[in-house]
Amino acid sequence: MAAIEIPTLVLPNSSSQQRVPVVGMGSAPDFTCKKDTKEAIIEAIKQGYRHFDTAAAYGSEQALGEALKEALDLGLVSRQDLFVTSKLWATDNHPHLVVSALRKSLRSFISIQDHFLNNST
């Protein structure tokens, strides 16, 4: 089965003209193992997904990072085609915790991240 091409939008104020796929895959936990999450993400890339969403609170950042690295190493996708969002959780939404939360998130992704969203409610 051939991968579908998902339409993208260009961020209006992006100096690099970052393209964001309009459809993405969330990686919120369904209480499966990290191996299943990683395999699902790699399969999603094979099917055409390029936008991935996660959060430290989901416990899926590491599996997503590993899957993206493997997909890049295998040549399934190029870095410029990916758009990755993670979230600052409410418990880390304090001035003295934000930078350390971002650094931890980046380590999980092997520095593959485009958008760090404040997900406080």
C-alpha positions in Angstrom: 0.0 0.0 0.0 1.4 3.4 -1.0 1.6 6.2 1.5 -0.9 8.9 1.2 0.2 12.5 0.9 -1.2 14.6 3.7 -1.7 18.3 2.8 0.4 20.9 4.7 0.1 24.5 5.8 3.0 26.9 6.0 3.4 28.7 9.4 2.6 32.3 8.6 5.4 33.9 10.6 8.0 31.2 10.1 11.3 32.5 8.6 12.1 29.0 7.5 8.7 28.4 6.0 8.0 25.4 8.2 5.4 23.2 6.7 2.9 21.6 9.1 0.9 18.6 8.1 -2.8 19.2 8.7 -3.4 15.7 10.0 -1.3 14.2 12.7 -1.0 11.2 15.0 -1.4 11.5 18.7 0.6 9.2 21.0 -1.4 9.4 24.2 -1.1 6.2 26.1 -3.5 3.4 25.5 -1.6 1.4 28.2 0.2 -0.7 25.6 4.0 -1.2 25.8 6.5 1.2 24.4 7.4 -1.4 21.7 3.9 -1.3 20.4 3.9 2.5 20.4 7.2 2.6 18.5 5.9 0.0 15.9 2.7 2.0 15.5 4.6 5.2 14.8 6.9 3.6 12.3 3.8 2.1 10.5 2.1 5.5 10.6 5.2 7.0 8.8 5.0 4.3 6.2 1.3 5.2 5.7 2.1 8.9 5.2 1.9 10.5 8.6 4.4 13.3 9.3 2.9 15.2 12.2 3.2 13.6 15.6 1.9 14.8 19.0 3.0 13.7 22.5 3.6 15.0 26.0 5.9 14.0 28.9 2.8 13.2 30.9 1.7 10.6 28.2 4.9 8.6 28.8 5.3 8.2 25.0 8.1 10.8 24.2 10.9 8.2 24.4 9.1 5.7 22.2 8.2 8.4 19.7 11.8 9.7 19.6 13.1 6.1 19.0 10.6 5.5 16.3 11.5 8.8 14.5 15.2 8.1 14.7 14.7 4.6 13.3 12.5 5.9 10.5 15.2 8.5 9.7 18.0 6.0 9.8 16.0 3.6 7.5 15.3 6.5 5.0 11.5 6.2 5.5 11.2 10.0 5.9 13.5 13.0 6.0 13.7 15.4 8.9 12.3 18.4 7.0 9.1 16.4 6.4 8.4 15.8 10.1 6.6 18.1 12.5 6.7 17.0 16.2 4.8 18.6 19.0 5.2 17.9 22.7 3.6 19.7 25.6 4.6 21.4 28.8 2.4 19.8 31.4 0.6 21.8 34.1 2.8 20.5 36.9 5.9 21.9 35.1 4.2 25.3 34.3 6.3 27.3 36.8 9.1 29.7 35.8 11.8 27.6 37.5 10.6 24.3 35.8 9.9 25.2 32.2 13.5 25.1 30.8 14.3 21.8 32.6 11.0 20.3 31.3 11.9 21.4 27.7 15.4 19.9 28.0 14.1 16.6 29.3 11.6 16.5 26.4 14.4 17.3 23.8 16.5 14.5 25.2 13.6 12.0 24.7 13.3 13.1 21.1 17.0 13.1 20.3 16.4 16.8 19.6 13.6 16.2 17.1 11.0 18.6 18.1 9.3 21.6 16.4 6.7 22.8 18.8 6.6 22.8 22.6 3.0 23.7 23.6 1.8 24.9 27.0 -0.9 22.4 27.8 -2.0 23.9 31.2 -5.6 23.9 32.0 
